[in-house]
Amino acid sequence: MPDNVNIRPEAQATNQNATITPTRICYQMSTTNKSFLNMHYLLKSMGIQNNRFFLALLDPDLAGISPFDPNLSFMMKQKVLREVTNNFWYFIREVVRIPTQGVPGGVPFGLHRANLAMYFCMMYNLDVFEEIPRQLGKTIAAVIRYLWIYNFGTSYSEISFLNKKLVDSKLNLSRLKEIRSLLPTYLQMDQTFTENGKKIKGRDTVEFIHNINNSNEIKASASAKSEVLAASLLRGRTLPLLWADEWAFIPFNMTIFINAVPAIKTAKMNAAKMGKPYGILLTTTAGMLTTQEGVAANEMRKDATKFHERWYDLTYNQIMEIINANLKSNFVYIKFNYQQLGKDERWFASACKDMLWNWSEIRREILLEWRESSENCPFTNEELETIKNYCREPVDSKLIMNKYILNIYNNQIPLRPDYVPKYPPIIGVDVSGGYYHDSSALTIVDSRTTEVIADFQDNSISPIDLARFIYEVVHRYYPNAVINVERNGGYGASVIAKLLETDLKPNLYFEIKDRIIEEKNDGIRVVKKKQKTKVFGLDSSKDKRDLLIEILRERVQYHKDKFVSPNLHDEMQHMETKRNGKVEHSSTSHDDQVFSYLMALYVWYEGVELRERYNIQKSAIKTDDDIDEPINNVVDNNSPIIEEIEFIQRDKDDETANMINVLKQGSGILLKDFIMRERKKEEEAFKLLMQNKAVVRAVAQNNGITEDEINQIYNTGKTIPDSVLNSFNTMDGETDFMQNDEYAIARNILSQLETYERSSMR
């Protein structure tokens, strides 16, 4: 066996349609396609265990063998053909070449996170909605997958290519033919021979292609010019495989889809019985929400189940459990931005230059913004743009209950020695009924900085599962977190009720309120009996909602850098101020993540007894303007600097505590007045000590004056000489008042007394 080929005997076949299921799977670590090795190391660094399935090699004899070697023996060609037929990963890794101008024979296929996710889902025959920026290969990746299916993956199947115009559909078919022409001749499968040795080729036009070896067909379909034509475009055709490119720009796309579904569903069921590939692939950039097709595509996108790379560690049944829990859509939504696909800001600038800096197009096609401007948005474009610039993709993710993803934006929060967060996080929860109209959302905020550190959103999770989700998140990662649940429509109350049955009851936020527990009629009037009650969570009353919106406005004004989560930005840019003054989501958007965020912030801004109940010690938080340079280090007398010092020094010695107390006493008055007040205290302390004759003798001797002079000062009320109060440390004519209080003067005079006593003993 060649070197650099690792064996994992327990591995399963990488292609569920393979006719041969090997008992051993190798991993071709010697591949010359570096993009596959880089992907292996990337997934490994992300903590994904199944991080090299795309390096699979079923036949170890092929390690180090080039499929393009002109001297390859007939037996080795047979081995390559069998490997390609049963191992799609080998096909794209070692065989496929991409046409590139100036490079004869093309270049190897480059694997990145988006096309890997798409291929992974398509190999499980899942319906996929993929969205990545233009120029990053989504079309070529789809063409390659359908080329493999057309040549090797199935037989007697029809594949339909659909696009916004027929010319674009024909272009995609032309790309497939061009890539096929770069395969080794024995893998092109474009001809066959009769028993008499006569060469036969399949039918081939600009709109249609037929494989003479397996009877597969690909047809480029025209777009519909009317809704009537759209309804009949794909109706009645046996289509187990459909690819619609630029889905958000295909006129009457929803009409086409709805009318094609019955025939597609039947064809998919037949393909599943035969173990053949099937499924729908929709690829697009962000659409325009001012068009019917853009709105329809956006709804499909939002309803789909979001793909996550943690799925690579799940079994097929676990993935299907996640998808089947979404009763609104069978689609899996795959989205990656240009940074996630390995492109830097120089690439972005170059792409913008190619698009002539047309920001409307750049936002859609590069930044993937499904955006409809609203004149009634409560936030300005500048505010939203600034928030977006501070947003970042999750640095980590946690798979909860083997189906739900918690996005982590900061996994470096300070911990105590027992690995519990040093500053208790605050968890805000907005609950829906799990019926797909809205989503249940959760946002976790750092109680020290108020920055978002994690979030979660799902439109199918039930209140019971949401309570379990919260329980697991808190126990595994944030055991001292404070949980604030919105009590809306009974769903929030049911989540609270479930959590109250667990050991998380001390973590639940509550307020003390008067509740009517009994109504009694005394024959004249109704008497209502009230009782002080712990009310867990937050009631969604109008007053509370107005308060939450006011908190949101202040956060946008002063703390744009702390939103962090792209989910928050996406919802905020579609919020509207209604005619009645109510601020909420538009008719085509949601605001669940925003209000879960506000549930957490309510605790920080309006919560009572936070330190006593939850050990949350509120300190100053920096605003956006903290980057500005102060003038001459002037600090407002009423600034929270004392609280900052007290927070930092809370575990220090008593002397530090005494100095902080002095600072607190001087809050709100001028420095000159404060010094005079402290000087008066010192003189009072001096007069008190002067009642002791031993002290009088000590002070007189130490300062070179007589006892009579001391008594004269004391009796006439004259100012105490500075030579006596030599504990004063002056600097530029000002007194260091932190060292000059009644304790300081007392310590000084007692020191003089000790000196006098020692000299007397001599």
N, C-alpha and C positions, 0 to 999 in steps of 0.2 A: 504494500500500500504506500502511495506517495506521502512525502512529508507534508506538514501543514494541513492535513485533512483530519479534522476531529470527528470522532464518532460519538453519537448519543443513541444507544440502542433503543431507548424507550420512546424516541420521537415518533410522531405520526407522519403520514405522507403529507406533503405540502400542497397537493392538488387533490381535492375530494373527488374529482372526476377521473383520476388515474386508473388505468386498467390493471396496473401492477402496483401493489402496495408493498414496498420494501420493508424488511424487518430492521434494517439499519439505515440511518441517515447520516451523511457526512456533511461537514461544513467546509466550504472551499475558501480557506483563509489565504490561499496563495493566489487568489484572483488578481488580475491586473486592473480591474475596474475599481478604482480607489473610492468612488462614491459609495459603494456598498460597504466597504470596510469602515469608512467614516460614519455611515449610518449605524453600524454595529456599535461603534464606540460612543456615539451620541446617545443612543437608547440605553446603553449600559450606564452612562453617566447620569441618566435620568432615573435610574433605579428600576428599569424594566428588565425583568428576568429573561423573557423570551425575546432576546435582542439580536438574534442572528438567523432567524428562519429564512430570510431572503438570501442567505449564503448557502442554502441547501444544495447538496449534490447527491443524487441517488446512486450514481455509478462512479465509484472512486477512481476507476481507470481513466476518467476524463479530466482529472485534475492535471493541469499543466498542458493540456492538449488544446490547440487552437482549431475551432471548427472551420476556419478559413484556410487551413494548411492545404496547399494544392497536392501535396504528396500523401494526404490522409488515405489510409487503406479503406476498402469497401466495408470491412468489419467495423472499423472505427466510425465510419459515416453512419452505419446502422445504429451504433451505440449513441451517437449524437442525436440522431432522429428520434430514438426512443426516449432519450433524456428530455429533449425539447417537448415531445408530446406529453410527457408525464410531469414535467417540472417547469412551470411558467417562469420561475425565478431564474433558472439557468438560461432560458430564452432571452430575457431582457438583460441579464448580466453579461453573458458571454457571446451572444449571437447577434443581437440587434445593433444596427448602425444607423445613426441619424444623418440625413443628407445635410452637408454644410458646404457653403460656397468656398472653393479653393482647397478643399480636402477630399481627394479621391477616395472613394470607398466609405466616406462618412466618418463620424466619431461615435464612440460608445455611448450608450444611454446613461444619463446621469440620474441617480436616485436621490430624491429629496423627501421631506416629511409628508408633503401633500400627495404625490403620486404613490408613495408607499401606502398611505392610508386608503387611497382610492382602490388600489389593487387588492389590498387585504379584504376590503368589504366586497369587492366584486367576485373574489374567489369564494366567498360565502354566499354569492348570488343575492346580495342585498341591493335594494334600490338606493341610489346615491344621488345626493344634491351637493355638488362640489363648487366651491367659490374660492378662487385664488387670483392674484393680480395678473394682468395681461403680461405677455412676454416671458412667462415663467413655465411654459410647457404643458399646460393642462390639456390642450388639444392634441399635441403629439403623444402624450401619455395615453390618452383615450384611443387614439388611432392604433398604437402598438398593442394594446389589450385586445382590440377587435381583430387585428391582424392575426394574433395568436389563436383566437377563437375560430376565425375563418379558415386558417390553415390546418390547425391541429386539435382544437378543443372540442369540436362537436361535428355533427353531420346532419344533412337535410334540414338545416335551420335557416331562417331568414333574419337578417339584421337590417334595421332601418336607420339611416343617417338623416337627421332633421336639423335645419338651421333657419335663421331668419329670412334667408333668400336661397333660392335653388343654386345660385352660383357658389354660395358658401358651402352648401352640402356637397356639391361636386368637387370643390377644392379639397375637402376632407377625404373624399374617396380617392382623389388623385394623390394625396399625401400617403395614404395607405399603400397604393401601388408603388410609389417611389421607394418607400422603406422596404417593401417586399423585394424590390429589384436589387437591393443591397445585401440580401441574405445570401449565404452560400447556395449555389445553383441547386444542390440536392435537397434544399429546404424551401425553395420558392413555391413548389406545389402548383405551378401555373399550367402544367401540361401532363399528359399521360401517354401511354403507348398501347396500341392494340396488340393482339397476338401476332399479327403480321409485321409488327415493328413500326407501324404508322403512328406519327406524332399527332396527338389531338390536344387542342387548347380549349379552355373554357370561353364562354361568351364574355366579352369585355367592351363596355362603352363608357362614355363619360358619366353616365348616371347609374350604371348597373355593372355588376361583376359576378361571375359564376365560377365556382371551383369545380373543375371536372373530376377531381379525385374524391370529394366527399359530398358533393351536391349542395354545399352552402352557398348562400346568395347575400349580397349587400346591395341595397338600393338607396340612392340619394333622393330624398323626397323634397318636393317643392313646398314653399310656405303657402298658406291659404290667404286669398285676397278678400274673403268675406266670411262671416260667421257660419253661413250655410255650407260653404266649401270646407271650412275648418272641421265641421261636424263629421264630414264624410272622408276626410283626408286619410285616416288610418283605419277607419271602420271596416271590419270584415277580414282584415289581413291577419294571418297567423304570425304573430310577432313575439317570440320569446325574448328578443333582445332589441332594445330601442335606445339610441343615443341622440339626445337633443342638445346641440351646442348653442351657446348664447340664448339660453332658455328665457331669460328675462326680457328678450327683445323679439321673440317670435310672436307675431300678431295672432290673437285669439288662442293663446297657448292653453288656457284652461279649458276651452271648448274642445280643442284637439285631444287633450288628455282625458277628459271625462268620457268622450265618445270612443276612445281607443281602449279604455281600461277593460271592458268585458272580453274583447278578443285577446288582449295581452295576458289577462289573468288565466284564460283557458290554455294558451300556449305555454305559459310559465308552469302550470300544473303538469302538462304533458312532458315538458323538459325535465322537471323534477323527478318524475317517475322513471325516466330513462337515464337519470344521472348526468344530464347535460347542462351546460351553463344557461342562465337566464337572468333577467333583471333589466331595470331602467337606470340609465345614467343621464343626469342633467348637469351640464357644466355651464358656468356663466361668470361674468363679472357683475358687480352691483347694478341693479336696474334703476330706472327712473320711476319714482312714485307718482309722477304726474300722468302716467300711461296705464291703461287697463292691464296690459301684459306685465308691466313692472310691479303693480300692486298684487296681481295674482301670484307671481313668482316669489314676492316677499312673504306672502302668507304661507306658501309651501315651505319656504326656508325657516320661518319662525316655528311652524308646527312640527318640523322634523326633529328626530332625536339627535342630539349633538354627539359626534364622534369624539372619542378621547383615546390617546395613545396607551392608556392603561388597559384598553381592550386587548392589546397584544398578549397580555398575561391571562386572559379569560378563555374559557372554553366556548365552543359554538353555542351550547345550550345557555350559558350564562349571558352571552351577548343577545341571544334571541329573547331571553327573559326581559332584558332592558328594553328592547325594541317593542316587544308585545305589550309592555306596560303602557306604552303610548297609544291610546285608542284613536288618536286623531290622525296619525300618519305612519306609513311604513318606511318612510325615507330616513336615511342617515345623512346628517348635515356635516360636511367637511369644509373647514375654513382655516386657511393659514395666511398670515401677512408676509410681506416681502422680507422682513427681518428674520422671521421663523424659517424662511426658505434659504437663508444664507446670504442675502443681499445686504449691502451696506448703504450708507447715505450717498456715496458716489454713484452707485447704481441708480438710486432714486432720482438724483439730480439729472442723470443722463436720460432716464425715462421721461422726466418732466420736460426736458429740452426737446426730446423727440415729439412730444405732444404740444410743443409751442407754448408751454406754461399755461395751458387752458385748465384753470383750477377746477372748473365744473367737471371736466372729463377726468382729471387727475384724481379727484375725490372718489369718483365712481370706479374707475378702472385700475387704479393703483392702490388707493387707500380703502377700497371696498366699502364705501359709505352709501347706504341706502337712505338717502336724505331728501326730505321734502321741506323746503323752507316754510316757516310759519310766522306770520306777522304778530301772532299772539303769544309767542314763546316768552316766558317770564325772564329769560336770560338773554343777554346780548351775544352776538356771534363772536365777539372778542373774548367774552368770558368762557364760552363753550370751547373755543379754540385753545385757550390757555389750559383749561382742564384736560382737554384731549392730549396736549403735549406732556402733561404730567402722568397720564395713564400708562400702564405697562402691562405686558402679558404676565400671567402667573409664573412664578419662579419654581413652583412645585404644585403637585396635586395629590390628593388622598382619595383612594377608592373606599367609599363607605357602604357597608352592607352589600358589597360586590355588585353595586349597580349605580350608585350616585357619586358624583365627583365634587369634591370640595376644592375650589381654587385657592391656592396660597400665594399671596403677594409679598409676604415678608416671613421668612422662616428663620430669622436671626433675632427674634425678640429675646430680651434678657430673661434668664432662668435662675431660680433659686437653686441651692445645692441639691434639693430633692427633685429637680427638673420640672418644677411647677413654675408657670410664668411669674416673674417678679412683680409685674403690675397686672392685676386681674383684667383680662379682656372683657369687653362688653359685647354681647350677642343680641342683635335685633332681629326679630322674626315677623314676617308678614305672611299670613296663612290664607291659602285659597282652599276651595273644596275638593281640588283634584279632579275637576271636570273640564279642564282645558280652556276655560274662558280666561282665566288668569293663572299666574304661576305662584307657587309658594317660594318665598325667597328668604335667605338668611345672609346677614352681613356681620362680620366680626371686626370690632374697632379696638385699637390699642388705647387703654384708659390713660396712658401717660402722654401720648402725642395726639390722640384722636385720629390717627391715620388708619385707613382700611388695611387689615392684614389678611382677610380671607372673605370669600363669598360663595354662595350657592344659589341655584335657581332651577326649578323643575315644574313643568306644567301638568304633570301626571301623578305626582306623589300625593298619597292620601294623608289626612291628618294623623292617622295612627303611625304610618311610616315616617312622617315628619318628626313625630315625637321620638321615635326610635333613632332617627338620624341625629337629632340634637343630643340625645343621650350618649350615643357612641362618640360623636365629635368631642363633647365635653370630657368624657371619661378618658379618651385616648390622648387628647392634645391640650385641652384647656380646663383642667379640673376645678379651677377657682374662678371660672368665668361667671359673669352676671348675665342672666337671660331675661330679656324683655320681649314678651309676645303680645302682639296686637289682638285684642279680644273683639274680633269682627264676625258678625253673622253666625256665631256659635262655633265656627271652625277653630278660631283661636282659643276659645274657652275649652274645647275638647282636647287640644294639644296641652294646655296648661293642666287640665285634669289628669291627663296621663302622666305628665312629669311630676305632679304632686304625689303620685303613688310610688315614686322612685326616691333614691337618695339624693336627687338633685333639688329637692324642695328648698334647701338653704340657698341655692344659686338663683332662685327665681326672684325677679324684682317685684316689689309690692309697695303699695301706699296704704296708709290708714285713712279710711273714709267712713262717713256715717251711712249706714244702709238701713232701709226700712225692713224690719224682720217680722212685723205683725201689724195688722189693721184691725181695730176694734170699734164697733158702733155702740156708743153709750146711750142711744135713744135720741140724742140731739144732734150729734155730729160724729164724724169718723175720726178716731184718735189713732195716730200712727206712732208706733213704737220704733225708735231708732237705736242702733247699737254700733259702737266702733268695730270696724271689721277690716281684716287684712284683705285687700283687693290685689290679686296677682295680675301682672300684665298691665296693659294700658287700654282704656276704653277709647274707641274711635269716634268720639263726639266731635261736633263742629268746632268747638273751642280748642280741643286738643289738636285737631287737624290744622287749624289756623296757626297754632303755636309751632307745629312741626314745619309748616311751610316757611314760617319766619326764621326758624333755625336754618333751613335749607338756604334761604336768601343770604343770611349772614355767612354761612360757610362758603357760598359762591363768591361773596365779596372779599372775605379775609383769608380763606383757607383752601384755595383752588388746588394747592399741591397735595392735599391729603385725601382726595377722592380715589386716586390710584386705579380703580377698577374700570375697565372699558365698559362693563355692563351698566355702571351708573351713568357714564357719559352718554351711552346710546339711548337710554331712557330719558335723560334730562333734555336732550336736544329735540325730543318729540313732545315734550310737555307743553300745555297750553293754558292760558288764562281764559276761562269761559266767560260768557256774558254776565253770569251772576257773580263773577269775581273769584270763583273756585279754580284753583290750580290743580290740574290733573293731566293724565295722559290723553293723547289724541285718540280719535276713533280707530286708528290703525296701529296703535302702539300700547305699551303697558308701562306701569310705574311701580311694580312690585319690589324691584331691587332698591329703588330710591326710598320707599317707605320702610323697608327693613333696615336700611341705613339710618333713617331718622328715628326708628325705634331705639337703636343703640345710642344715638346722640342725645335723645331725650333724657336717658339715664344720666349722662355726663353733665348736661346743662341744667336739668330740672330735678334730678334725683335728690332725695333727702337722706341724711345719715349714711352716706355712702361709706365713710371710713368705719363707722361702728358696725354696719351690717356686712359689708363686703370687702373691707380693707382697701378701698379705692381712695387714694390720697391725691386730690386734684391739685395740680400746680399750673403755672403759667404755660400756655402753648403759644408757639411762635406763629405769627401771621405771615402772609405773603410779603409784607413790607419789611420783614426783618432783615432783608438783604441790604436795605438802605443804611448809609453811614450816619450815625448821630452827630450833632454839632457840639464840639467841645465836651463830649461825654456827658452832656446834660441829661439827667434822669428825672422824670416827673416824680414829685414828692409822693404821689399816690400810686406809683407803679408797684407791682407785686414783687419787687426785689427782695423784700424781707422774707416773703414766703419762700422764694427760691433758696435763700441762704438757709432758712430753717429746714427746708426739705433736704438739702445736701448735708447739713450738719446735725441732723436730728439725733444721731447716735454719738455725738461728741461729748466732751466733758462739760461740767457745770459752768466753767468760766465762759465758754462759748455761748452757752444758754443765757448767761447773764448779759452778755453783750447784745444778743439778739433782743432780749427784753428791753434794753435801753433804746435800741433802734425802733422798736414798736412804740415806745412812749413818745418818741419824737416825730412820729408820722403825722403829717399835716401842718407842721409849724416851721417857721423860718429857722435856719441854722443859728443865727445870732440870738434869737429868743431862747432856743433850746439850750445854748451854752450858758446863758445868764441864769436860766432855771436850774441847771445842774450846779452852777457855782453857788447859788443860794442854798441848795441842799448840803453842799460841802461845808459851808459856813455854819449851818445849823449843827452838823455833826461835830465840827470843831468846838463850838460853844458847849456842847454836851460833854465832850471830853475834858474841857477846861475846868469842870467842876472837881476834877481829881487833882490834888496838889502835886502828886508825883508826876503827873503828866505835864503840869505847868513847869516844874523844874526841868524836866527832860527837854521840853520844847525850847525853853530859854537857853539852856546850855548848848543845845545842838545848833541854834541859830545865832548865838553870840549876843543875846539881849538879856536884860534882867527880868526877874519875875514880876517886878512892879510894872515894867512896860507891857508885859503880857496881860496883867490884870487891868491895866488902863485901857488896852485895846478891847478887852472883853466887856468892861463896864460902860464904855462910851459908845460901843457899837461900831467902831471904826472897821474898815476893811482889813481882812487878814493879809499880812504881807505875803508876796509871792514866794519869798525865801522860805516861809513856813510850809506853804503848799507846794513843795518842790516835786510832787508827783506829776505836775503838769508837764507835758511835752509839747512845746510849741513848734509850729512849722508855718513859716510865712505869715506870722501874726495870728494864725488860727489855732484853736485848741483841739487836740485829739480827744473829743468828748467821750469816745468809747472807753477811755481809760480813766475818766474823771467823774466819779459818782461818790456817794457817801461812803461806799465801801472802800474806794481807793484812798480817800483822805484819812479814813480810819486806819487803814493798813499802814499808811505812811507815818502817822503820829505814833502808832504802836511800835513801829520800827525805831523811831527816835527814843521812845521810852525804854526799849530793850538796850539801846546803846548807852543811855544814861545809867541804867542799873548795872551794866557790866563795868562802867568806869567807876562807879561808887564802890563796887566790891574790891577793886584794886586798891 
